[in-house]
Amino acid sequence: MEKTLSTTEAARALGLRRGTVYVQCIKGLLPAERSGLRGNFRIKPADLRKFAEQYNYPLDLPTDAESE
């Protein structure tokens, strides 16, 4: 199974608040899939990388997320 990030992990990697990342997922600007009973967003590291490049955000991914 491919490693995905929660909105909290993605926010930490981008230096943003979790709510900001959540809104970007809702708007469709940051590709994410819903999972689990609560419908939490899960974000692929590659999609987070593209988002960071597109919107000029610094990105500090955890080392375990980098190995896809």
All heavy atoms as a GROMACS GRO file, in nm:
protein
  535
    1MET      N    1   0.084  -0.119   0.000
    1MET     CA    2   0.000   0.000   0.000
    1MET      C    3   0.088   0.125   0.000
    1MET      O    4   0.186   0.133   0.072
    1MET     CB    5  -0.091  -0.001   0.123
    1MET     CG    6  -0.188   0.111   0.126
    1MET     SD    7  -0.302   0.085   0.265
    1MET     CE    8  -0.373   0.245   0.272
    2GLU      N    9   0.050   0.220  -0.082
    2GLU     CA   10   0.128   0.342  -0.094
    2GLU      C   11   0.111   0.431   0.029
    2GLU      O   12   0.001   0.445   0.082
    2GLU     CB   13   0.083   0.419  -0.219
    2GLU     CG   14   0.163   0.543  -0.246
    2GLU     CD   15   0.118   0.614  -0.372
    2GLU    OE1   16   0.018   0.573  -0.432
    2GLU    OE2   17   0.183   0.712  -0.409
    3LYS      N   18   0.219   0.490   0.074
    3LYS     CA   19   0.216   0.579   0.190
    3LYS      C   20   0.143   0.707   0.153
    3LYS      O   21   0.168   0.767   0.049
    3LYS     CB   22   0.360   0.611   0.233
    3LYS     CG   23   0.375   0.722   0.331
    3LYS     CD   24   0.333   0.683   0.468
    3LYS     CE   25   0.367   0.797   0.565
    3LYS     NZ   26   0.271   0.817   0.668
    4THR      N   27   0.047   0.746   0.236
    4THR     CA   28  -0.022   0.872   0.216
    4THR      C   29  -0.011   0.955   0.345
    4THR      O   30   0.024   0.903   0.450
    4THR     CB   31  -0.172   0.852   0.183
    4THR    OG1   32  -0.232   0.776   0.287
    4THR    CG2   33  -0.188   0.780   0.049
    5LEU      N   34  -0.040   1.082   0.333
    5LEU     CA   35  -0.028   1.174   0.446
    5LEU      C   36  -0.165   1.224   0.488
    5LEU      O   37  -0.253   1.245   0.404
    5LEU     CB   38   0.058   1.294   0.406
    5LEU     CG   39   0.198   1.264   0.355
    5LEU    CD1   40   0.259   1.388   0.292
    5LEU    CD2   41   0.285   1.214   0.468
    6SER      N   42  -0.182   1.247   0.616
    6SER     CA   43  -0.303   1.310   0.666
    6SER      C   44  -0.293   1.461   0.639
    6SER      O   45  -0.187   1.512   0.602
    6SER     CB   46  -0.316   1.285   0.816
    6SER     OG   47  -0.213   1.354   0.885
    7THR      N   48  -0.403   1.532   0.660
    7THR     CA   49  -0.398   1.678   0.643
    7THR      C   50  -0.303   1.741   0.746
    7THR      O   51  -0.236   1.839   0.715
    7THR     CB   52  -0.538   1.740   0.655
    7THR    OG1   53  -0.599   1.698   0.777
    7THR    CG2   54  -0.626   1.702   0.537
    8THR      N   55  -0.296   1.682   0.863
    8THR     CA   56  -0.204   1.733   0.966
    8THR      C   57  -0.060   1.717   0.923
    8THR      O   58   0.022   1.810   0.935
    8THR     CB   59  -0.228   1.661   1.100
    8THR    OG1   60  -0.364   1.683   1.140
    8THR    CG2   61  -0.135   1.713   1.209
    9GLU      N   62  -0.026   1.598   0.871
    9GLU     CA   63   0.111   1.574   0.824
    9GLU      C   64   0.145   1.663   0.705
    9GLU      O   65   0.256   1.716   0.696
    9GLU     CB   66   0.128   1.427   0.786
    9GLU     CG   67   0.120   1.332   0.903
    9GLU     CD   68   0.105   1.187   0.862
    9GLU    OE1   69   0.036   1.158   0.760
    9GLU    OE2   70   0.160   1.101   0.932
   10ALA      N   71   0.050   1.679   0.613
   10ALA     CA   72   0.073   1.765   0.496
   10ALA      C   73   0.092   1.910   0.539
   10ALA      O   74   0.180   1.979   0.488
   10ALA     CB   75  -0.044   1.753   0.399
   11ALA      N   76   0.011   1.956   0.634
   11ALA     CA   77   0.023   2.093   0.683
   11ALA      C   78   0.159   2.116   0.747
   11ALA      O   79   0.223   2.219   0.724
   11ALA     CB   80  -0.088   2.122   0.783
   12ARG      N   81   0.204   2.020   0.826
   12ARG     CA   82   0.335   2.030   0.890
   12ARG      C   83   0.446   2.039   0.784
   12ARG      O   84   0.538   2.118   0.797
   12ARG     CB   85   0.357   1.910   0.981
   12ARG     CG   86   0.472   1.925   1.076
   12ARG     CD   87   0.479   1.812   1.178
   12ARG     NE   88   0.362   1.816   1.266
   12ARG     CZ   89   0.283   1.712   1.290
   12ARG    NH1   90   0.307   1.596   1.235
   12ARG    NH2   91   0.179   1.724   1.371
   13ALA      N   92   0.435   1.959   0.678
   13ALA     CA   93   0.536   1.958   0.573
   13ALA      C   94   0.539   2.089   0.494
   13ALA      O   95   0.644   2.131   0.446
   13ALA     CB   96   0.511   1.841   0.478
   14LEU      N   97   0.422   2.154   0.483
   14LEU     CA   98   0.413   2.280   0.408
   14LEU      C   99   0.431   2.404   0.495
   14LEU      O  100   0.443   2.515   0.443
   14LEU     CB  101   0.275   2.289   0.338
   14LEU     CG  102   0.249   2.191   0.225
   14LEU    CD1  103   0.102   2.193   0.187
   14LEU    CD2  104   0.336   2.224   0.105
   15GLY      N  105   0.425   2.386   0.627
   15GLY     CA  106   0.433   2.500   0.716
   15GLY      C  107   0.302   2.578   0.722
   15GLY      O  108   0.302   2.699   0.741
   16LEU      N  109   0.190   2.508   0.701
   16LEU     CA  110   0.058   2.569   0.704
   16LEU      C  111  -0.025   2.511   0.818
   16LEU      O  112   0.016   2.416   0.883
   16LEU     CB  113  -0.016   2.542   0.572
   16LEU     CG  114   0.049   2.594   0.445
   16LEU    CD1  115  -0.027   2.543   0.323
   16LEU    CD2  116   0.052   2.746   0.446
   17ARG      N  117  -0.142   2.567   0.839
   17ARG     CA  118  -0.236   2.511   0.936
   17ARG      C  119  -0.315   2.398   0.872
   17ARG      O  120  -0.337   2.398   0.751
   17ARG     CB  121  -0.333   2.618   0.985
   17ARG     CG  122  -0.266   2.726   1.068
   17ARG     CD  123  -0.368   2.830   1.109
   17ARG     NE  124  -0.306   2.934   1.186
   17ARG     CZ  125  -0.313   2.940   1.319
   17ARG    NH1  126  -0.380   2.852   1.386
   17ARG    NH2  127  -0.252   3.038   1.383
   18ARG      N  128  -0.359   2.303   0.954
   18ARG     CA  129  -0.435   2.189   0.903
   18ARG      C  130  -0.561   2.234   0.832
   18ARG      O  131  -0.598   2.182   0.727
   18ARG     CB  132  -0.471   2.094   1.017
   18ARG     CG  133  -0.534   1.965   0.966
   18ARG     CD  134  -0.607   1.890   1.075
   18ARG     NE  135  -0.721   1.963   1.126
   18ARG     CZ  136  -0.841   1.967   1.065
   18ARG    NH1  137  -0.861   1.904   0.953
   18ARG    NH2  138  -0.940   2.035   1.118
   19GLY      N  139  -0.628   2.335   0.885
   19GLY     CA  140  -0.750   2.386   0.823
   19GLY      C  141  -0.728   2.440   0.684
   19GLY      O  142  -0.812   2.424   0.595
   20THR      N  143  -0.613   2.502   0.662
   20THR     CA  144  -0.579   2.556   0.530
   20THR      C  145  -0.564   2.442   0.430
   20THR      O  146  -0.615   2.448   0.317
   20THR     CB  147  -0.450   2.639   0.536
   20THR    OG1  148  -0.467   2.743   0.632
   20THR    CG2  149  -0.414   2.697   0.401
   21VAL      N  150  -0.495   2.337   0.470
   21VAL     CA  151  -0.477   2.220   0.383
   21VAL      C  152  -0.612   2.155   0.355
   21VAL      O  153  -0.643   2.118   0.242
   21VAL     CB  154  -0.378   2.120   0.445
   21VAL    CG1  155  -0.373   1.990   0.366
   21VAL    CG2  156  -0.240   2.181   0.453
   22TYR      N  157  -0.695   2.143   0.458
   22TYR     CA  158  -0.829   2.084   0.443
   22TYR      C  159  -0.911   2.162   0.340
   22TYR      O  160  -0.973   2.102   0.251
   22TYR     CB  161  -0.899   2.084   0.579
   22TYR     CG  162  -1.036   2.025   0.578
   22TYR    CD1  163  -1.056   1.888   0.587
   22TYR    CD2  164  -1.149   2.106   0.568
   22TYR    CE1  165  -1.183   1.833   0.585
   22TYR    CE2  166  -1.276   2.053   0.566
   22TYR     CZ  167  -1.292   1.916   0.575
   22TYR     OH  168  -1.418   1.863   0.573
   23VAL      N  169  -0.909   2.293   0.348
   23VAL     CA  170  -0.984   2.376   0.252
   23VAL      C  171  -0.931   2.357   0.111
   23VAL      O  172  -1.009   2.350   0.015
   23VAL     CB  173  -0.980   2.525   0.294
   23VAL    CG1  174  -1.032   2.616   0.185
   23VAL    CG2  175  -1.059   2.545   0.422
   24GLN      N  176  -0.799   2.346   0.095
   24GLN     CA  177  -0.741   2.325  -0.038
   24GLN      C  178  -0.787   2.190  -0.097
   24GLN      O  179  -0.808   2.178  -0.217
   24GLN     CB  180  -0.588   2.333  -0.034
   24GLN     CG  181  -0.534   2.464   0.017
   24GLN     CD  182  -0.592   2.585  -0.051
   24GLN    OE1  183  -0.594   2.595  -0.174
   24GLN    NE2  184  -0.644   2.679   0.027
   25CYS      N  185  -0.804   2.090  -0.010
   25CYS     CA  186  -0.855   1.960  -0.054
   25CYS      C  187  -1.002   1.972  -0.095
   25CYS      O  188  -1.043   1.918  -0.199
   25CYS     CB  189  -0.841   1.856   0.057
   25CYS     SG  190  -0.671   1.813   0.096
   26ILE      N  191  -1.081   2.043  -0.016
   26ILE     CA  192  -1.223   2.062  -0.046
   26ILE      C  193  -1.240   2.134  -0.180
   26ILE      O  194  -1.324   2.098  -0.262
   26ILE     CB  195  -1.293   2.144   0.066
   26ILE    CG1  196  -1.301   2.065   0.196
   26ILE    CG2  197  -1.431   2.192   0.024
   26ILE    CD1  198  -1.402   1.954   0.197
   27LYS      N  199  -1.159   2.237  -0.204
   27LYS     CA  200  -1.167   2.315  -0.327
   27LYS      C  201  -1.115   2.238  -0.448
   27LYS      O  202  -1.136   2.279  -0.561
   27LYS     CB  203  -1.087   2.444  -0.314
   27LYS     CG  204  -1.151   2.545  -0.222
   27LYS     CD  205  -1.066   2.672  -0.218
   27LYS     CE  206  -1.132   2.780  -0.137
   27LYS     NZ  207  -1.051   2.903  -0.134
   28GLY      N  208  -1.042   2.128  -0.423
   28GLY     CA  209  -0.987   2.050  -0.532
   28GLY      C  210  -0.851   2.098  -0.580
   28GLY      O  211  -0.799   2.050  -0.680
   29LEU      N  212  -0.793   2.195  -0.509
   29LEU     CA  213  -0.662   2.245  -0.548
   29LEU      C  214  -0.551   2.150  -0.508
   29LEU      O  215  -0.445   2.146  -0.572
   29LEU     CB  216  -0.638   2.382  -0.485
   29LEU     CG  217  -0.736   2.492  -0.527
   29LEU    CD1  218  -0.710   2.620  -0.447
   29LEU    CD2  219  -0.726   2.518  -0.675
   30LEU      N  220  -0.574   2.075  -0.402
   30LEU     CA  221  -0.479   1.974  -0.356
   30LEU      C  222  -0.547   1.837  -0.369
   30LEU      O  223  -0.642   1.808  -0.295
   30LEU     CB  224  -0.438   1.999  -0.211
   30LEU     CG  225  -0.344   1.898  -0.145
   30LEU    CD1  226  -0.217   1.877  -0.227
   30LEU    CD2  227  -0.309   1.944  -0.005
   31PRO      N  228  -0.504   1.756  -0.465
   31PRO     CA  229  -0.568   1.625  -0.484
   31PRO      C  230  -0.557   1.539  -0.358
   31PRO      O  231  -0.450   1.530  -0.297
   31PRO     CB  232  -0.488   1.562  -0.598
   31PRO     CG  233  -0.420   1.676  -0.667
   31PRO     CD  234  -0.396   1.779  -0.561
   32ALA      N  235  -0.669   1.481  -0.318
   32ALA     CA  236  -0.672   1.396  -0.199
   32ALA      C  237  -0.788   1.298  -0.211
   32ALA      O  238  -0.885   1.325  -0.282
   32ALA     CB  239  -0.687   1.480  -0.074
   33GLU      N  240  -0.774   1.186  -0.144
   33GLU     CA  241  -0.881   1.087  -0.141
   33GLU      C  242  -0.936   1.080  -0.001
   33GLU      O  243  -0.863   1.097   0.096
   33GLU     CB  244  -0.826   0.950  -0.182
   33GLU     CG  245  -0.778   0.944  -0.324
   33GLU     CD  246  -0.723   0.807  -0.360
   33GLU    OE1  247  -0.733   0.714  -0.278
   33GLU    OE2  248  -0.668   0.796  -0.470
   34ARG      N  249  -1.063   1.053   0.009
   34ARG     CA  250  -1.124   1.034   0.141
   34ARG      C  251  -1.112   0.888   0.179
   34ARG      O  252  -1.125   0.799   0.095
   34ARG     CB  253  -1.270   1.075   0.138
   34ARG     CG  254  -1.286   1.226   0.120
   34ARG     CD  255  -1.418   1.268   0.175
   34ARG     NE  256  -1.436   1.411   0.166
   34ARG     CZ  257  -1.441   1.491   0.270
   34ARG    NH1  258  -1.427   1.443   0.390
   34ARG    NH2  259  -1.460   1.619   0.255
   35SER      N  260  -1.089   0.864   0.308
   35SER     CA  261  -1.076   0.725   0.353
   35SER      C  262  -1.133   0.711   0.494
   35SER      O  263  -1.148   0.809   0.567
   35SER     CB  264  -0.929   0.681   0.352
   35SER     OG  265  -0.858   0.748   0.453
   36GLY      N  266  -1.163   0.589   0.530
   36GLY     CA  267  -1.213   0.560   0.663
   36GLY      C  268  -1.358   0.598   0.683
   36GLY      O  269  -1.421   0.659   0.595
   37LEU      N  270  -1.409   0.566   0.798
   37LEU     CA  271  -1.549   0.595   0.830
   37LEU      C  272  -1.576   0.744   0.841
   37LEU      O  273  -1.686   0.790   0.810
   37LEU     CB  274  -1.587   0.527   0.961
   37LEU     CG  275  -1.586   0.374   0.959
   37LEU    CD1  276  -1.611   0.319   1.099
   37LEU    CD2  277  -1.690   0.322   0.862
   38ARG      N  278  -1.478   0.819   0.884
   38ARG     CA  279  -1.496   0.963   0.902
   38ARG      C  280  -1.472   1.041   0.774
   38ARG      O  281  -1.496   1.161   0.770
   38ARG     CB  282  -1.404   1.013   1.011
   38ARG     CG  283  -1.428   0.945   1.144
   38ARG     CD  284  -1.327   0.985   1.244
   38ARG     NE  285  -1.387   1.082   1.334
   38ARG     CZ  286  -1.321   1.148   1.425
   38ARG    NH1  287  -1.190   1.131   1.437
   38ARG    NH2  288  -1.381   1.232   1.505
   39GLY      N  289  -1.421   0.976   0.671
   39GLY     CA  290  -1.395   1.044   0.544
   39GLY      C  291  -1.278   1.140   0.549
   39GLY      O  292  -1.279   1.243   0.484
   40ASN      N  293  -1.177   1.104   0.627
   40ASN     CA  294  -1.057   1.189   0.636
   40ASN      C  295  -0.984   1.192   0.504
   40ASN      O  296  -0.981   1.094   0.430
   40ASN     CB  297  -0.964   1.138   0.745
   40ASN     CG  298  -1.024   1.148   0.882
   40ASN    OD1  299  -1.101   1.239   0.911
   40ASN    ND2  300  -0.990   1.054   0.968
   41PHE      N  301  -0.924   1.305   0.473
   41PHE     CA  302  -0.844   1.317   0.351
   41PHE      C  303  -0.710   1.249   0.368
   41PHE      O  304  -0.646   1.260   0.473
   41PHE     CB  305  -0.821   1.464   0.315
   41PHE     CG  306  -0.941   1.532   0.257
   41PHE    CD1  307  -1.003   1.634   0.325
   41PHE    CD2  308  -0.991   1.495   0.134
   41PHE    CE1  309  -1.112   1.699   0.272
   41PHE    CE2  310  -1.100   1.559   0.080
   41PHE     CZ  311  -1.162   1.661   0.149
   42ARG      N  312  -0.665   1.180   0.264
   42ARG     CA  313  -0.531   1.122   0.257
   42ARG      C  314  -0.466   1.177   0.130
   42ARG      O  315  -0.527   1.178   0.022
   42ARG     CB  316  -0.536   0.970   0.251
   42ARG     CG  317  -0.604   0.905   0.371
   42ARG     CD  318  -0.538   0.936   0.504
   42ARG     NE  319  -0.400   0.889   0.508
   42ARG     CZ  320  -0.321   0.905   0.614
   42ARG    NH1  321  -0.364   0.964   0.722
   42ARG    NH2  322  -0.198   0.860   0.611
   43ILE      N  323  -0.343   1.223   0.142
   43ILE     CA  324  -0.274   1.293   0.034
   43ILE      C  325  -0.148   1.216  -0.004
   43ILE      O  326  -0.067   1.182   0.082
   43ILE     CB  327  -0.238   1.436   0.080
   43ILE    CG1  328  -0.366   1.509   0.122
   43ILE    CG2  329  -0.165   1.512  -0.030
   43ILE    CD1  330  -0.341   1.630   0.210
   44LYS      N  331  -0.131   1.194  -0.133
   44LYS     CA  332  -0.010   1.127  -0.182
   44LYS      C  333   0.107   1.226  -0.179
   44LYS      O  334   0.090   1.343  -0.215
   44LYS     CB  335  -0.031   1.078  -0.326
   44LYS     CG  336  -0.135   0.970  -0.338
   44LYS     CD  337  -0.152   0.930  -0.483
   44LYS     CE  338  -0.262   0.827  -0.497
   44LYS     NZ  339  -0.288   0.794  -0.638
   45PRO      N  340   0.224   1.179  -0.137
   45PRO     CA  341   0.341   1.268  -0.133
   45PRO      C  342   0.370   1.334  -0.268
   45PRO      O  343   0.407   1.452  -0.272
   45PRO     CB  344   0.455   1.176  -0.091
   45PRO     CG  345   0.388   1.070  -0.011
   45PRO     CD  346   0.256   1.047  -0.079
   46ALA      N  347   0.351   1.262  -0.378
   46ALA     CA  348   0.377   1.319  -0.510
   46ALA      C  349   0.281   1.435  -0.538
   46ALA      O  350   0.320   1.536  -0.596
   46ALA     CB  351   0.364   1.212  -0.618
   47ASP      N  352   0.154   1.420  -0.498
   47ASP     CA  353   0.056   1.528  -0.517
   47ASP      C  354   0.090   1.649  -0.430
   47ASP      O  355   0.075   1.764  -0.473
   47ASP     CB  356  -0.085   1.480  -0.485
   47ASP     CG  357  -0.138   1.381  -0.588
   47ASP    OD1  358  -0.090   1.384  -0.704
   47ASP    OD2  359  -0.227   1.301  -0.553
   48LEU      N  360   0.137   1.623  -0.310
   48LEU     CA  361   0.177   1.732  -0.221
   48LEU      C  362   0.297   1.806  -0.278
   48LEU      O  363   0.304   1.929  -0.274
   48LEU     CB  364   0.209   1.678  -0.082
   48LEU     CG  365   0.232   1.783   0.026
   48LEU    CD1  366   0.107   1.867   0.049
   48LEU    CD2  367   0.276   1.718   0.155
   49ARG      N  368   0.390   1.731  -0.335
   49ARG     CA  369   0.509   1.791  -0.397
   49ARG      C  370   0.469   1.882  -0.513
   49ARG      O  371   0.517   1.996  -0.525
   49ARG     CB  372   0.601   1.679  -0.446
   49ARG     CG  373   0.746   1.714  -0.446
   49ARG     CD  374   0.836   1.595  -0.478
   49ARG     NE  375   0.851   1.509  -0.361
   49ARG     CZ  376   0.804   1.385  -0.353
   49ARG    NH1  377   0.740   1.330  -0.453
   49ARG    NH2  378   0.821   1.314  -0.244
   50LYS      N  379   0.377   1.834  -0.599
   50LYS     CA  380   0.330   1.915  -0.713
   50LYS      C  381   0.258   2.041  -0.665
   50LYS      O  382   0.277   2.150  -0.720
   50LYS     CB  383   0.235   1.832  -0.801
   50LYS     CG  384   0.302   1.726  -0.881
   50LYS     CD  385   0.200   1.646  -0.959
   50LYS     CE  386   0.261   1.520  -1.016
   50LYS     NZ  387   0.160   1.433  -1.077
   51PHE      N  388   0.175   2.027  -0.562
   51PHE     CA  389   0.103   2.140  -0.505
   51PHE      C  390   0.202   2.244  -0.452
   51PHE      O  391   0.187   2.364  -0.478
   51PHE     CB  392   0.010   2.092  -0.393
   51PHE     CG  393  -0.062   2.201  -0.321
   51PHE    CD1  394  -0.179   2.255  -0.373
   51PHE    CD2  395  -0.015   2.249  -0.200
   51PHE    CE1  396  -0.246   2.357  -0.307
   51PHE    CE2  397  -0.082   2.350  -0.133
   51PHE     CZ  398  -0.198   2.404  -0.186
   52ALA      N  399   0.302   2.199  -0.380
   52ALA     CA  400   0.401   2.290  -0.322
   52ALA      C  401   0.477   2.365  -0.432
   52ALA      O  402   0.500   2.486  -0.421
   52ALA     CB  403   0.499   2.213  -0.235
   53GLU      N  404   0.512   2.295  -0.539
   53GLU     CA  405   0.583   2.359  -0.650
   53GLU      C  406   0.493   2.460  -0.721
   53GLU      O  407   0.536   2.570  -0.754
   53GLU     CB  408   0.633   2.254  -0.749
   53GLU     CG  409   0.748   2.172  -0.697
   53GLU     CD  410   0.786   2.059  -0.792
   53GLU    OE1  411   0.738   2.056  -0.907
   53GLU    OE2  412   0.864   1.972  -0.749
   54GLN      N  413   0.368   2.422  -0.745
   54GLN     CA  414   0.274   2.506  -0.818
   54GLN      C  415   0.245   2.637  -0.744
   54GLN      O  416   0.236   2.743  -0.804
   54GLN     CB  417   0.144   2.432  -0.844
   54GLN     CG  418   0.044   2.511  -0.925
   54GLN     CD  419  -0.082   2.430  -0.956
   54GLN    OE1  420  -0.092   2.315  -0.921
   54GLN    NE2  421  -0.175   2.494  -1.022
   55TYR      N  422   0.232   2.628  -0.612
   55TYR     CA  423   0.196   2.746  -0.533
   55TYR      C  424   0.313   2.803  -0.452
   55TYR      O  425   0.293   2.886  -0.364
   55TYR     CB  426   0.078   2.713  -0.441
   55TYR     CG  427  -0.047   2.684  -0.521
   55TYR    CD1  428  -0.087   2.552  -0.544
   55TYR    CD2  429  -0.122   2.786  -0.577
   55TYR    CE1  430  -0.201   2.525  -0.618
   55TYR    CE2  431  -0.235   2.760  -0.652
   55TYR     CZ  432  -0.274   2.628  -0.672
   55TYR     OH  433  -0.385   2.602  -0.748
   56ASN      N  434   0.434   2.759  -0.484
   56ASN     CA  435   0.558   2.811  -0.424
   56ASN      C  436   0.561   2.800  -0.271
   56ASN      O  437   0.601   2.893  -0.202
   56ASN     CB  438   0.582   2.956  -0.467
   56ASN     CG  439   0.606   2.967  -0.615
   56ASN    OD1  440   0.676   2.886  -0.674
   56ASN    ND2  441   0.546   3.066  -0.677
   57TYR      N  442   0.521   2.686  -0.219
   57TYR     CA  443   0.532   2.659  -0.076
   57TYR      C  444   0.659   2.580  -0.050
   57TYR      O  445   0.692   2.490  -0.128
   57TYR     CB  446   0.413   2.576  -0.025
   57TYR     CG  447   0.284   2.652  -0.012
   57TYR    CD1  448   0.176   2.624  -0.094
   57TYR    CD2  449   0.270   2.752   0.083
   57TYR    CE1  450   0.057   2.692  -0.082
   57TYR    CE2  451   0.151   2.822   0.096
   57TYR     CZ  452   0.044   2.792   0.013
   57TYR     OH  453  -0.073   2.860   0.026
   58PRO      N  454   0.730   2.611   0.057
   58PRO     CA  455   0.844   2.526   0.093
   58PRO      C  456   0.790   2.390   0.138
   58PRO      O  457   0.682   2.383   0.197
   58PRO     CB  458   0.910   2.601   0.209
   58PRO     CG  459   0.802   2.687   0.266
   58PRO     CD  460   0.708   2.719   0.152
   59LEU      N  461   0.862   2.285   0.110
   59LEU     CA  462   0.814   2.151   0.144
   59LEU      C  463   0.921   2.076   0.221
   59LEU      O  464   1.035   2.064   0.177
   59LEU     CB  465   0.778   2.073   0.017
   59LEU     CG  466   0.720   1.935   0.037
   59LEU    CD1  467   0.587   1.942   0.112
   59LEU    CD2  468   0.700   1.867  -0.096
   60ASP      N  469   0.883   2.025   0.336
   60ASP     CA  470   0.972   1.946   0.420
   60ASP      C  471   0.901   1.815   0.454
   60ASP      O  472   0.841   1.802   0.560
   60ASP     CB  473   1.008   2.024   0.546
   60ASP     CG  474   1.108   1.950   0.634
   60ASP    OD1  475   1.181   1.863   0.581
   60ASP    OD2  476   1.112   1.977   0.755
   61LEU      N  477   0.906   1.720   0.360
   61LEU     CA  478   0.839   1.591   0.380
   61LEU      C  479   0.917   1.504   0.478
   61LEU      O  480   1.040   1.504   0.476
   61LEU     CB  481   0.828   1.514   0.248
   61LEU     CG  482   0.713   1.553   0.156
   61LEU    CD1  483   0.725   1.475   0.025
   61LEU    CD2  484   0.580   1.527   0.220
   62PRO      N  485   0.846   1.429   0.561
   62PRO     CA  486   0.914   1.331   0.648
   62PRO      C  487   0.989   1.230   0.562
   62PRO      O  488   0.945   1.198   0.451
   62PRO     CB  489   0.802   1.264   0.725
   62PRO     CG  490   0.679   1.344   0.698
   62PRO     CD  491   0.703   1.427   0.577
   63THR      N  492   1.100   1.179   0.610
   63THR     CA  493   1.181   1.087   0.531
   63THR      C  494   1.106   0.961   0.493
   63THR      O  495   1.126   0.908   0.385
   63THR     CB  496   1.310   1.048   0.605
   63THR    OG1  497   1.276   1.000   0.734
   63THR    CG2  498   1.402   1.168   0.617
   64ASP      N  499   1.016   0.911   0.578
   64ASP     CA  500   0.942   0.790   0.543
   64ASP      C  501   0.838   0.816   0.435
   64ASP      O  502   0.797   0.726   0.364
   64ASP     CB  503   0.876   0.728   0.666
   64ASP     CG  504   0.777   0.820   0.734
   64ASP    OD1  505   0.791   0.944   0.721
   64ASP    OD2  506   0.685   0.768   0.801
   65ALA      N  507   0.798   0.941   0.413
   65ALA     CA  508   0.701   0.973   0.308
   65ALA      C  509   0.771   0.989   0.174
   65ALA      O  510   0.709   0.977   0.069
   65ALA     CB  511   0.628   1.102   0.342
   66GLU      N  512   0.901   1.015   0.177
   66GLU     CA  513   0.975   1.037   0.053
   66GLU      C  514   0.995   0.908  -0.026
   66GLU      O  515   1.007   0.909  -0.145
   66GLU     CB  516   1.112   1.098   0.084
   66GLU     CG  517   1.105   1.224   0.162
   66GLU     CD  518   1.134   1.348   0.080
   66GLU    OE1  519   1.160   1.333  -0.039
   66GLU    OE2  520   1.129   1.455   0.137
   67SER      N  521   0.996   0.794   0.041
   67SER     CA  522   1.023   0.668  -0.027
   67SER      C  523   0.893   0.608  -0.081
   67SER      O  524   0.822   0.540  -0.014
   67SER     CB  525   1.089   0.568   0.069
   67SER     OG  526   1.005   0.550   0.181
   68GLU      N  527   0.866   0.644  -0.207
   68GLU     CA  528   0.744   0.595  -0.272
   68GLU      C  529   0.775   0.473  -0.354
   68GLU      O  530   0.870   0.459  -0.417
   68GLU     CB  531   0.684   0.702  -0.363
   68GLU     CG  532   0.635   0.820  -0.285
   68GLU     CD  533   0.573   0.922  -0.376
   68GLU    OE1  534   0.483   0.885  -0.454
   68GLU    OE2  535   0.613   1.037  -0.372
   0.00000   0.00000   0.00000
